[in-house]
Amino acid sequence: MIDNQRPVMGWREWMALPDLGLPGIKAKIDTGARTSALHAFFVETYRNGGKEFVRFGVHPLPGNNKLIRVCHAEVKDCRRVTDSGGHVEDRHVIETDVQIAEYRFPIELTLTNRDTMKFRMLLGRSALQKIDVLVAPDRSYLLGPSLRHVYKTSAKES
């Protein structure tokens, strides 16, 4: 039965993390994961005004390690996470807005190195519940076209 009142997204979608300066990132919609995860490397914590922050790098486009975005965010928590392979890792948790088509809402993201993964981001169940979305496991990019082009003129290469 199809519910015409709820948005439908594919198993992979383009989205943005505007507060992190990431205008486009391809994410895997992962209903098996409770939390969302973002690829991050050189994760460094620092204190400012009595609060803990994290500075980290992101390669937003798989296969392009020359494209780097440096992001800063307040640390919300540190959690022990077990990945799908059974590996346990302590991860920093941040909260930031995600923009998927016309939907913009806050989500929690754990930071982890996903350099060997095809998708730089996983969008988990807790984020999906915020917009009460249906996922079509046999479809892709239902909520909008590729955002890869947003890095063509604004790329910071190093």
C-alpha positions, 0 to 999 in steps of 0.5 A: 500500500502506498501512502501518498501523504508521506515523502518517498526517498530512494536507498541513496539520495543527495543532501546538504549539510549547510551548517558544515559548509557541505552543499552536497553529499551523497548518502546511503539511506540506512534503515538498519542503522539507528544513528547517522554517520559522516566520513571524517578524517583528522578529527581534533577536539578543542575547547572554546568558551568552556565547550568542547568542539571538533574540527575535522576534514571531509572528502565529500565526493568519493574518489576525490581525495583532493577535494577537502572541506574543513568543518567545525562543530560543537561536540554533543556526546561521545558514544561507543558505536558498533558498526555492521561488521561488529567493530566497536569504535568510540565516536564524537557525536555532533548535531547539525541540520540536514537539507534533503530537497525542501526538508531541513531538520536537525540530526545527530551525526557520528564522525568516523573514517569512511574513506574506504566506503562508497558513501561518505554519509549514512542517514539512519533511522533516528533522522528518517523518523523526523520527516516520517519518510518512506524508503523505496529500496529499489529506487535512487535519487527520488528527492532531487538530482545530483549535487556533485556540481556544487563543488566545481567552482567552489572547490578547496583543493589541497 
